[in-house]
């Protein structure tokens, strides 16, 4: 038997001892009167009134000193010390506590508020009850879990043992809460659109595919948060809509990319990309101030301040300045040659993919904050053309070398949209799995008429950037490859 198996067997023995003494090791509920944070806030009034208090929480540490035991418990709001004394408990309860309670257990304590000899707030226990007996020992708080894979697989322990991680996820909740309120305050109506689609629209990405048994058809998990659906709502008469939800892309993993993520998308009738940029700049500054209390950040070697003026960078001119490639005249061979000279890895040999690879090389050198505008038509099949017929009214917020959002004046010319869908169809047939699927019912909607509209979207990558962490680290439960896991042994097998 290994050391871990011996520890588990000992804890099972303690569980059985609780049962023998008539105490349920897996209670139905806890009868708390206060969460720990409110207990600490009101402790003086509780002491003055000699109020009987019941606290609950997980035991994080136990330190025995003769007939006195110091117990630290955590209930998700805060930690507090509980004093378990033989003088205050019956012999049976005190001895059972000594014999049966371990770190990791969820325990209920009833007593009165007070202070330790060092002046620390505490609960002086008069009774206790087991709520959940922990069979596996939790790691030491000081050391935590060091192996990255193990941290993600046992995220419940990772979060429990890491206050900074708990604080980060509290900020993430606030990040989306502030975003939602900003959109509502700006007059946008929150809506919900389908996550299962017959054709994936709104982005260029490889989708996840599944089968709809009732309809007998293949469907896809959406790759955008309802772009083509929200545009239909513009045609239906709603002036401003937004959605915060999950999108799915069956692509590679990187510090900035995952296959499942949260996105916001909004659509604003009668507005263009210039008005969109103004709103986005206001939103990003507001998020920074509300969630972090500052507009200044240092990320990936870039120092930037969102309160600064946002530079407007021309996509084509920026590539020409940094690579000597003029996208207005360069062919595929010229792009491939220059990418090889710059030692830039690229996938696919379509003009669209090669252009995007060249741009990714350029953007890493730009700190921002900035908006990149006027992209070639080939990489924006849903954006409105500019008068030059070569570029579109598209914009990207660019921060610390990465794009953290995308928006444009939406294309509302049905014939132009049909032409671009046909071009995307040709790319799909040529093997480009990230090309956009044509949606001919969407074209039909445009034939009925959609007002001039600005659309924009950003994902949780923006939050990861503010945190200065890889996107994977900022998700509660990132997807992991399965590993072999044996079924837990029953008590009879121990």
ABEGO torsion letter per residue (X at the ends): XBAAAAAAAAAAAAAAAAAAAGBBABBABBBBABBAAAAAAAAAAAAAAGBBBBBBEBBABBBBBEABBBBBBBAGABBBBBBBBAAABBAAAAAAAAAABBBGBBBBBBBBBBBBAAGBBBBBBABBBBABBBABBBBBAAAEBABAAAAAABAAAAAAABAAAAAAAAAAAAAAAAAAAAAAAAGBBBBBBBABBABBBGBBBBBBBBBBAAAGBBBBBBABBGAAAAAAAAAAGBABBBBBBBBBBBBBBBAABBABBBBBBBBBBGBBAAAAAAAAAAAAAAAAAAAAGBABBBBGGBBBBAABBBBBBBAAAAAAAAAGBBAAABBAAAAAAAAAAAGBBBBEABAAAAAAAAAAAAAAABAOBBBBBGBBAAABAABBBBAAGABBBBBBBBBGGBBBEBBBBBBABAAAAAAAAAAAAAAAAAGBAABBBBBAAAAAAAAAEBBBBBBBBBBAAAAAAAAGBBAAAABABBBBBBBBBBBBBBAAAX
